Structure formats: structure tokens, C-alpha cells
Amino acid sequence: MGWLELSIEVEQRSLSRVEAALEDLEAASITLLDAEDHPILEPGPGEMPLWPQVTIRALFHDHVDRVGLFDALQIMVPWLTPEKITARGVQDEDWSRVWMDTFQPMQFGRRTWIYPSTVDPPTDTDAVIVRLDPGLAFGTGTHQTTALCLAWLDGLDLVGKTVIDFGCGSGILAIAALKLGAARAIGIDNDPQAIVASRDNAGRNGVVDQLDLYLPEEVPPDLTADVVVANILAGALVALQPVITAHCRDGTPLALSGILVDQAEEVAAAYRDAFTDLVVTPQDDWVRVSAVRASR
């Protein structure tokens, strides 16, 4: 399968706006690279390196309407004219190789580490290791929204619990939950490629038998869980509030991410009537809204 790769160099302060535009235009993946070859230091818990100049690489299916795509980007980000965008066709193996050259181990919370298959983790620690290589679905831990969710899961007691990962993407959150002791995880995504990627990644981590995967139309109507996490976009979180809430039992912890700072109150307001203990946790331009399902 072929892909159209867009490469855009931006200042760090403009990163969130461009990322949000690419996500709204349904980029299959978004990769952040250091545009100026600054040294990459090992990030602290829940952190990712922030460079002054960032190269964003976004993948779209090669049959996308390129003229329409460029026009839409310029409407959403007016300064992003076509001459500021480098476009090229890539094959799956080319994209994966570039990713593998840049993807390094990352720590989230106290225990959770994401390791690519090219790097051997230490064997003499109590670290929880999730093996994840680049795939076609969003979510490798490098984005702040994923980092916020991983750190939140790391701080919970998941032993024996059932966890729903709503908008599972690569399956990173569901797999991390299982590695952290959950008895079962359920991934839901409207992209069939995400279902494939999640299943493949679960197999590489030895947890495929503990993971159930559904497209939205396949979800059992009475499906609930002990813990629910949803890392999608703010507009979708608001629109899907009744669905996400219905998956939560009384007392279920919930984490919502994919939310820009200025969208936090809108999302929190949508969930406030059904949840208690709402907490907004920021990381750079993004936030996580966490809460607990109120007793009915």
C-alpha cells in the first residue's frame, strides 16, 4: 500500500494547531521529529522532549484529494501555504524504517515503559514493558495525549480489573493496562486498521487472549468496565458522552484525553452531571480530564 507523506517544519508554539488540523483531516499517523538535531534526553515520567523547531510528518492514503487536502490545511492554518509543505509518496516499509530510526524507549508514570523491538529492556528492574513498534494507527506514546493516559493508568490499581480503551488506535493503552495487571481489556475504534494494529500489537506483547476488539457497531449494548479511558478528540468526547458514560459502572474511574487546554471546560461540562471528582491535568497545550462515575 502506498501513502502520501506531508512534512511540515513548525515552531514549537505552533505545533498543537497544526497537529489538530492534521488530525481533523484524518491523517493515518502523525510523527514528531526534531528539526534541528537537538540532543534527545531521556524524558521523565509522562514527559516528551520539546524542541524549538519540530518537523511534523503526517501520512495520508495515497488516493487522497491532494488539492483539497492542501486547501483545507490552509483554511485551518492560514500561514500554512503549499510551499511550506513537502509531499512525497512512501511505501509501508519506508515509513516504518524511518520511525524505527527515531523511536526510543519512553517512561510514563513510575513503572510503565514503551520499548521498540530494536531496543532490549533491562531485565533487573520491576519496570512494566510494553513492546510497540510503529504502525499505521495513531498512538505510540510520543504524543502528549497518549502520555497523559499512560501516566494515569500507571497510577491506578488495575489488578484483576476490566478496562475499556475507547478509540484504541494502536492498542497502546489497552495493552499497557493488561501489562499493569488488568484481567481483561476491551478496545473500541471506528477504524478497521486500528483493530488490526491493536490485535497485532497485543500478540507481540503476549496479551492477545485478554483483549477484545470491537468496531462501534459491534459493541455489546450492555458493555461496562471497571476503568474507562478515551483518547480521541474533544468534539467527539462531547458528542459521545452518553455512550462513554454508559460503559462506566458506579465508581468507575474515567480518563478523557485528546483535549486542548481551551477545550477542557467544554469537555468537563459535558461529563459533570454524571461524574464526581473531576480533575484537569495539563501537559503542554493538552489536558486530561479524569473523573469517577457517580452512584445512581
N, C-alpha and C positions, 0 to 999 in steps of 0.2 A: 504494500500500500504506500502511496506517495503522500507527501504533506507539503503545505506551504508554510515556511518559517518566516516570521517577521522579526527583525532585530531592531530595537529602538534603544538609543542611549539617552538616559534622562538623569537629571539631578535627583538626589535622594528625596528632596521635598516634593517632587512631582510624581514620585513612584506610585503612591496609592491611587492617584487619579487615573493614571494610565493603566494600572493593573485592573482597576474596577471596570474601565471601559472595555478592555480585552475580555474580561470575564462575562460582561453583559453581551458581548458579541459571540459568546460560546466558543472561546478558544479551547482546544482539546487539552492543552497544557500551557503553563507559564513557568519559565525558568528565569531566575535572577542570577546574574554573573557580575563580578567586579569589572568595571570598565577600565580601570587604571592599574590593575595588578597590584593592589594593596595587599599586604600580608593578611592571610586569613588566620585569625587566632581561634583557639578552641572556644566556642561560645559557652557561656554559663548556663545554668538551668533555665530552660524556657526562652533563651535568647537566640538571636541570629545575628551574624555580622551585618553592619550597616556601612556601606561605602559611600563616599561623596558622589561618585558617578556610578550608575548602575546600568548594565545592559540587560534589557528585558528581551527574552526570546519567547515568542508565542507561536504555537502550532495550530494550524487550521487544516481541515481536509482539503486536498488539492483541487476539489471541484467547487470550492467556494467562489462566489462572485467577487473577484478582486477589486473591481472598480467600486462596487457597492460597499465592500469592506473598508476601503480607504476613505470613501466619502463619509461613512458612518463614524469612523475614528476621528475625522477632522471636525465633525459636528460635535462629538462628545468631548474632544480635546482640541480646541481651535488652533493651537500653535503646532499641532502635530501634522504638518503638511507632508505630502508624499515623499519629498526629497529627504525628509528626516527618517525615513523608514527604509531599511534594507530588506529585500524579499528574495528568497531563494527556495527552490524545490529540494526536499530532502527525502530520503528513504528511511524506513524504521531503524535500520541498523546504524545509519549515520547519526541520527538523533540520539539513540541510546549510547553510542560511543562517546559523544560529546558530554552527555550527562555523567557518565561513569568517570570521566576525567576530572570532574569538578565536585562530585558529591562526596562529602566526608562525614565521618561519624558525628552525631549531634546528641546532646544530653537534654532531657526535659524532666523537670522536677528532680527528685532525689535519686530515682532508680532507673528511669527509662532512657534507653539509648537506641537510636536508629543507626544501623550499620549497613553499608552496601556489601554485596557479596565479595567485593575485591579487597576488603579490609578484614583481617581477623581480629575479633574482640579479645580482650583479656579473659582468662579462664579462672582467675583467682579473686574475683570480686562477686558481690551479690547483685550486680547490675542485671536489669531485665533487658535482654537484647531482642530487638525486632530487626529482622533482615528485610531490607527493602531496596530494590533496585528501581531505576527509572522505568515508568510505564506510561501508558497513554492516558490514564486517568489522573486528575489533579490530586495531589496530596502526598508529599514525601517528607513533610516535617519542616521544610525550609520556609514556608510562609507563616507569618505571624498568627494567622487564624488557626492553623493546624497546631502550631506550637502552644498556643493558649489552651487548646483542648487536650493535648497530650499532658501538659503540666497539671491540668485539672484532674484527669483520670489518675495520674500518678499519685495524687494526694488523697484518693479515695480508698476505702477498704472494699475491694471488688471480689474477694474470695467467695466463691460459690454463687455469685450474682449472675443475673441475665442482663445484658447491655444491648441497647439499640443504638446503632450508628446510622443516623438519618442523613442521607446524602453521602454514602460511604466512599465514593471516589475510588482510590486505590486500596481501600480497606485498612488503612494505617491505624485508624482509631479503634476499630473493632479488633484487629489483631493485637494491638497494644493492650487492650482491655483483657483479652484472653491470656496474654503473657503475664499480666499483672494479677492473675488469679481468677478471673471470671469463669464461670462454668460454661456459659454459652453467650454468643454474640449474634446479633441479627443486623445485617447490613441492608439498607434500602437505598436505591438510586434509580433515577429515571433514565439513565444512560446504560444501555446493554454492555458497552465497553467497560464501564465501571464494574459491572457484575463479573465480567471475565477477569479483569485485573485483580479484583478483590479475591476471587477464588484462587487464582494463580499465586498471589502473594501469601494467602493463608496456607497453601500447600507448601511453599518454601519455608514457612515458619512452623510447620508441623501441627497446625491447628485447624485444618480444613474440616475435620469431622465435628468441630464445635461451632462452626459458623454457618448460619442460614442466610441466604441471599434472596432478595425479592425486588422485582420491579414494582412500582406503586400499585398497579392494578392486581398484583398477585398477593398483596399483604393480607393475611387473615384479619377479618374485621375486628376481632377481639384481642389483637396482639398488644400486650403490655410488657413492661420490663422494670427491673429494679433500678436501673440507671439509664438515662437517655442523653445522647449528645447529638447535636445537629450543627454541622459546619457547612452552611450554604450561604446564600446572600440575604441581606436584611429584608428586602421586599418579599422574598419567598418565606422567610421566617414569620413575617406578619401574616401573610396570606394563608399559611399552613398552620397557624396557631391551633385551630380546632383539631387537626389531625395529629400534630405533635403532642398536644395535651392529652389526647385520648390514649396515647401509648404509655402515659405515665400513671403508675399506681399512686395511691395516697402515700406521701412521704418519699416519692421518687426524686432523687437529685437530677436536675436538668442543666445542661450547658448549651448555650447558643453562641455561635461564632460566625464569622464572615460579615462582621458588622463594623462599619467605620465609626469613628468617635461621634460624629454628628448625627448618626442614626441610632445611637444607643437608647435614647429616651423613647423613641417611637417603638422600638422592639420591646423594651421593658414594659411600656404601657400596654402592649397587646397581651402580655402574659400576667400582668399584675393581679388581676381578679382571681386567677386560678392557682397562683403560686405565692409562697411566702419567702422571706429571707433573700430577696433579690440583691445581688451584688454585681457591680460592673467593674471588670478588671481590664485595664488598658495595656496595650503593648504597641508602642509607636502610634500609628494612625488607626489602629484596630482595637476592638474591645471584645471581651467575652462577657456575656450576661449569664450568670448562674442563679439558680433558684431551687426551691423544693416544692413539690406538688402539695397543695393544701388538702387537708382532710375534708371529705364531702359528707 
